[in-house]
Amino acid sequence: MQFNVRPYISGALGRIDTAILGKLTAAGPKVRPALQTPEAALFSSTPLPPYHRAGGAFAFAWGERRPKAADEWITIAETYETPGLIGQGERVTLHTGALGLVDVYYVRHGDAIYFSSLIQPLLSLVPIEIDWSAWASILQVTFPLGEATPYAGVKRLPGAGALVYEHGRLATERRLPRWLRTEPYESWISPQEIVELLDRVYDDYEGRKLLVPVSGGYDSRLLASVAKAKGADVESWTTSPDDGTDTDIAFARSITRELGIPHRVVSQHAADYPEDAMEVARRLEYLTPHHAWYAPFAKEVHGAGRILIDGLAGGPLLKNFMVSGAALEARTQAERSAAVLGSLSLGQPSVPFLSKAAAQWMEETVREQFAAATSMLHGHRAELPLSVLHTRTVRGIARSAVNLVGPEASFAAPFIHPEFFDAALSVGVARKDKGRFYREVLHAANPRVAALPSTNVIKQPLRRVPLRSTAAPARKYSHSMLETVANRVPGLLSDELHEVIAGGPDALTRFNGWNERFWVRGLVLFGLWLSDFENDLSDLATPF
């Protein structure tokens, strides 16, 4: 990992123990001091000048967008989606972005907090112990919830959160971001106005060479259409999502041909899958089983010399992505929360993967975690899309742009630009139902591109192609990791899955459904984690 665009950060605030701080800075990538005071220390892998400094006050940020002037930490967080460190008199504040796209991890020792943008260096400060609740959500919903990481001793500072040291005391501070402080009542914004807003967002990238990865879906074709109409220097690349159809590649060719954008297909090879899966898992610090398919693409982006335009958040904001009919029709808060969690969770595989005790404990634990992670959204007019955005989008899907493309290359997420985000959120879920409003937006942007086939609405027969993630090299790797789980934590798995594993790698060919594939990937991720930390994990006693 090369920190070419976004730096690696570490530091501390509070009553700092210099020996502990030295251990932290030595455990991670090479850093240099950006700030050193009795109450705060900040180190960066590249020079990090403050965006504000006056007298004893200071303000640093290390996200993709640099603040222009000093302001309240929540204003900086929601305007620029960046973490940062702000000092004002006796008060020092470490904050995240309002969504929390760029991670801040921390451990507490006495009256000091030691923090890092990576988990691994913090493991030098605490015993390595498993956080079973984090693994419950990683397995069931494919990403951790709340502050949890795979390690009991390391926490993640959530979006719109801050750690504050003032008058000799440490405190946690949570603030409601802009879109929760004022409910976005239906403004009846038109599809054409949405396109015009997106056009204005592209002003931020004027003069930059753009790379828009076009798939066969709505988000990428909208972003490509507006970029082309803007007159930007834009290229498009496509790779296989490894979903068994490769429809994205065929559809993307039609879209880019219609737009007149240079197009390239980044190929993937089945033999490389195990190495890609392991590399992505370790780079994402075992937080999600997503993104192994994205590895070859991300490596190419690093040398492209273009800013990647990512469609992050487009689905939840514009077409009720992951919002089920049950969620729309729910009459109580409990029903609504259960429906959203049901959409985010993996469905039942054809045979039980987990033991009854493990499955019951996991279901209860994840339900409690999800309720806590989304409690601030309850009763909000945009609760449904925001529940998806604040969980799956940020903790799972954003990893491709934030942690695989970045920090080596720049990425931009136009849909979370404050002006666009607020406007899209103001469109009621009823108007977005079944993708109707999004299709109107696409027609306003480019009616010819809007008319082309989409992976969001597939009406024609699909041509099936082999999956990289279930080919022979992948089965051999997956089986090895599943054996590790079966041997180290036998009580986690059902008798049925133990029998399948005993049948060897080719027995995994029975798991072809989408849910089954992700159950396998989650358990394989857990197996890799167990293998990588085999010499550090002394206690794997389960809570079920």
N, C-alpha and C positions, 0 to 999 in steps of 0.2 A: 504494500500500500504506500503510495507516494502522495504527500500532502501538498500538491501543486497549487490547488485553488483554495480549498478550505483547510485551515491549519489544524493540527492536533493540539489540543489544549489540556493543561492540567494546572492545579493550583490548590489553594486553601483559603479559608477565612475563619476568623475566631481567634482563640488562644493557640496559635500555631506552634506545634512541636517541630523544630527544624530538622530533627533526625527523621521523623516520619515523612515530612515533606521531601527530604532528600531521597528517601527510599522510593517514594512515588515517582519523582522525576527521573530516577535512574531506571525504573522498571518499564518505562514506555519509550516511544520514539525520542530521538534527540531533540531537546528543547532549549530555548534561551529565555531569560527573564524578560517579561513585558512590564511587570509591576511587582514591587516588593515594599510593603509597609508592615508595621507590627500586626495589623489586623487582616491583611489580605496579601496574597501572592498569586501571580498569574504567570504561567509559562506557555510559550507557543513554539511550534516547530518552524515557523517562519516569522519574520518581523511583524509585529502587531501593534501599530500605533493606535492610540485612543482616538475615538471620534469626538471626544470632548475632554478638555483639561483646563482647569482654572483654579489657581490657588491649590487647596488640598483636595478639590473635587476631581473625579476622573470617571470615564465611561468607555468601556471596551465592548466590542461585539465581534462574533466570528461566524455568522451565518453567511448565506449567499448574497444578501443585500446589506449594504453598509448604511447605518443611520446617518442623517444629515446634520442633526443637532441634538443636544441633550434634551431629555424629556423624562416623564415618569416611566418606570420600567415596563408597566403593562402597555403603555402606548408604543414604546419601542418594540415590544414583543408582538403586538397585533398588527403593527404597520409593516414591519420588516421581517417577521417570522424568524427572528434570530435570538440565540441565547447571548448573554453578556454578563459583565461584572461592572457594577456602578458603585462609586463611593461618594458620599455626601456627608461631610463632617464626621460624626462618630458612627454613621450608619453605612454598612457595606452590604450590597445586595447581589446575589448570584441568581440569575433568572433564566428561564427557558423562553422559546418562542410561544406564541399563544396556542398553536396547535401542538408544538413540541416535535417538529420534524427532525431537527438536529439535536441529538441526544446529549443530555448532561447526566452523568452517573456520579454517585458519591457514597462515601462511607463516613461515619461519625466516630471520632476518637475524642473522648472527654468533651471539652468545650470548643472543639474545632471540627470543621467539615473539610474533607479532602475530596477533590472532584477531578473528573477527567472526562474527555469526550469518548473514551474507550473504556470498556469494563476491565480488560485484561490487566492493565497496570495497577488497578485498585486491588486486585487479588493478592498483590504483594503485601497488603496491609491487614488482611483479615484471613481467618481460616476458610478454606474452600468447603462449603457445606451446601447441600442441595436445597433449593426452595421448591418444594413439591407443588405449591399452589401455582407458581409460575409455569412449571411443566404441565400442570393440568390444563391451563388455558392454551399453551403452545400446542398441545396434542388435540384439544377439542375444537378450538377456534383458529388455530394456526398462528397465533401471536400472543405475547403476554399482555396482561391487563394491568392498569394502574401503575404502581411504582415497582412492580415485581421484575426481577431478572432471574436467570437460572440459579443465582447464588444468593443464599440467605443473607449474607453480609453486605451485599451491594444493592443499592436502590437507584431507581431512575427518577429524576425530578420531572413530574408530569407537566404537560403543556399548561401555560398560564400559571406556573408555579414559581416560587422563589424561596431561597434560603437567606435569611437576614441575620446579620450580627450587629447588635446595637447595645450600647451601655453594658458591655460584658456578657450579653446573653444571645444565644442562638434561637431563632424562631422560624417556623415555616409559614409562608404566606401564600394563599391562593386568591386569585382575583378572577372575576368573570370577564372574559374577553368581550370585545365590542359587540359581537353578534349575539351575545347572551344578555348584555346590559339593556339592549333595546330590541324588543321582538320585531322581526321583519314582517310586518303586516303586508298582505297582498297588495302590490303596487301596480299590478296590471301592466308591467313593463312588456314591451313588444319584442318578438324575436329579432326584429331589425335593430332595436336598441341594444340587445344583448351582443349582437355582432359588432356594432359600433363601439361598445365598451371594450370588447376584445381587441379591436383594431387599435384603440388608444393604449391598451396594455403593452402592445408591441412597440410603442414608442420608447419604452425602457431599453429595448434591445437594438435600437437604431444603429446602423453601421456594423453590427455584429453578423458574422456568418452563422446561420442557423441550421440545425439538424432536427428535423421533425420525423420521428420514427412512426411511419404510417402503418397501422394494422388494418383490419377490415371493419373496425368499429366506428362509432360516432365521434369520440373525443379527438382522435388523431386526424380524421379527415376535416373536422372543423378547424383545428389549429393549422393544418396545412393550407386549407382554403384561404383563411384570413392572412396568413403569412405571404402567400403568393399574391393575393390582391393588394397587399401592402407594398409589393415590389421588393421584398427582402431577398437576399442571397440565401436560398434555401435548398437543401438536399433532403432526400428521404431515404431511410433504410428500413428494412423489415427483416425479422427473423421469425422462426417458428415458435409459437407458444407451447409446443410439445403437447398439444391437446388431442392428437390423433387424426386431425383433418388437414392442417396447413392451409385452411381457407384464408387465413390472414394474408398469406403471400399472394395468392391469386387475386384477392379483392384489392390488395394494396397496389398491385400492378395496374389495375384499371383506374384507380383513383389518381395515382401519380401521372399516368399517361394523360388523363383528362386535364390535369392541372399543368402539365408540361414541366414537371419537376424531375430532375435526375434521380433515379431510383436504383438501389442496390439491395440485393438479398444477402444477408450474413448467414452462412451455412453453419450447421451443427453436425456433429458426428457421434454416433452411438458409442464408439469406443472411448470417447472423451468424457462421457457422462459421469463416471465415478469421481474422476479428478475434479471436474467442474462442481459437482455437488459438495464435495469436501471443502473445496476452496471457498465456495459461497457460504457454506455453513460456518466456517471459521471466521470469515471476514465479517459476517453478520452476527458474530459472537453467539451463535446457536439460538437466535431469537425467533426464527421462523423457518419452516420447511419450504417456503416459496423461493423462487428466483434462480434455481439451478439452471433453468433453460436460458436465462438472461446473460449468463457469464460470458459466452463468446462475443455477444453483442457489446457488452459493457467494455470489454478489453479493446475492441475496435474504436469505440467512442473516445477512449483516452488519447488516441493519436490523431483524432479527426480535425482538431483545430477549430471546432465549431461548438457553440453553446447548444446543449440538448434542450429541446422544448418538450416537456413532459406533460401528459394529460392528467396528472394527478388531481383527484377530487372531481373530475368532470361528471362521472357517473352519479355519485350521490347528489351533486348540486343540480344536475340538469335532467336526470331521468329516473329518479327513485331507485337507483341501483341498490340491491340488497334489501329493499323495502317491500315486504310481501303484502298480499291482499289481506292477510290476517292482521298485520300491523295497521293497515289503513282502516280496517273495520273495527279494531279493538275499542271497547267502551270503558275500560279501566286502565289505570297505570300498570297494574300487574300484567294484564293481558298484552298491553302494548310492549312492555319490556321483554316478556317471554317470546313474543313474535319476532322481535328484532334479534334477540339472542338466537332463536331458532334458525333464522336466515343466515346468521354468521357462523353457526356451528356446523360441523360435519354431520351428515346423516348417518344412519345405522348401516354398517357394512353387511354383506351377505351372511357372514358368520361373525359371532362376537369376537372382537379383538382384545377386549379387556376383561379381566375377572369381574364377577358381579360386585364384589366389594370395592374394587378400584373404580368401576364405572359409576357406582352410586356416589362415592365420595367425590369423584371428579365433577359430576354433574352439579352437586350441591355447592362445591367450592367455586366453580366457574360462575354459577348463578349469583353468588354473593359478590364475587369480584366484579362482574358486569354491572350489577346494581350500584356498587360503589363508584365505578368508573364513569357511569352515566347519570348519577344522581343529580348533578347540577343542570341537566338537560330536561328533567322531568317537568311536564306541563308546558314546555316551550312550544310555540307554534311550529317550529322547524325541528322538533325533537327527533323525528325519524331520520332525516338525512344527517343531522348532526351526530346522532348516535353512531352511525356508520363512519363518518369522518373522524370522530375523536377516538375510534377504536381501530377498526380494520385498516382504514386508509393510512392513518399515521403510523400504527405499530407494525403493520404487515406490508402493505403495498408500497409505501413510500421508500422502503429500503432499496429498491432498484435504482432510483434516482439519487437518493441521499448517500447511500453507502456502497453502491457498486459503480455508478458513474462518478460520483464524488467520493473522495476529495480530489481525485486526479483531474477531473474535467468539470466545467461549469454546467449547471442545469438551471432551467427556469420552469416554474409551474404557473402559467398565466391564470389558471382558474382560481388560484388562491390569492391573487392580487386583491387587495382590500376592496377596491371599487367594484370589480367584477364579482367577487365572492358575495358581497352584500346584495347586489342586484339579483344574482341567481338564487340566493337564499330567500329573497322576497317573493319568488314565484311559488305559489301554493302547490302542495303535493298533488292535489286533484288535477291541476293543469299538466303535471308531468307524468301522470299515470300512463303506463304502457308506452312510454317514449314519445307521446304525441307532441309535447312542447319542443323536445329536442329535434324532432324531424322538421318542425317549423323553423327552428333556428338554422338548421343545416340548409334548408331551402332558401332562407334569406341570405346565407353566406355564399352559396353556389348551387343553384338548382340542378345543374347537370351532375355534380358530384353527389348531391343528396339522393339522386335517383339510382345510383349504383348499388349493387348488392352489399349487404352489411352483415357482419357476424352477429350483430345485435338482433337482427330479424332474418333468420335463415329459413327460407321457404323451399329451397331446392335440395335435391339429394346431395349428401356429403360424400366426397371421395375419401375413404379411409386410408391413412398412411401409418406406418409403424411408429410407435412412441419410442423416443430415446430412453425415457425413464423406466420402460419395462422391457427393453432389449436385454440380451444375454449379459453384457457387461454390467448393466445396472442391476439385474437380478442377483448376480454374484456378489456385488458390493452390498446391496440391500440385505441379502440373506446373512452376510457376515455380521452386519450391524444388529440385525434382529436376534441373531444367536447371542450376541453380547448382552442385549436386554434380557433375553430368556435366562441366561446364566447368572447375571448380576441381580436382577430384580424379578424372579420368577412369579411372584404373587401379583405382578402388574398385569400379566397376560392371561387370557382365557385358556382352558384346556384345548379348545379347538385350534387356537393360533399356535400353541405349542406343538400340536400335531402337524400343522402345515409347515412350520419351521423344521421339524424333524424330517420332512420330506425332501429337503434340499432346495437349491435355488429355483429349479424349474417348477416347484410347487407354487411359487408366487404368481405363476401365469394365470391362476384363477381369479386374481384381483385386478379386474379390468375397469370397474366402474370408477367414476370420478371420486366419490367418497372414499372408496377402498384405497385408491392410489394415494390420497392424502393422508389417510390413516397410516399407511405404510411409510410414507415420507416422514411423517412426524415421529414415528417410532425409530426409524433409521437415524434421524437427526439426534434423538435421545441416545441411541446406541453409539454414535460417533462421539458425543459429549462424554459418555461413560468411558469410552476407550481413551480419549485424549486426556482425561483427568483420572485415569485409573490409579495412579500412584498418589493422588492427592485426596481422594474421597475415601474416608475411613468409615463413615456411617451412612448406609443407604436404607436405614429402617424406614418403612413406609407408614403414612398416617392412616392407612385403610386396612 
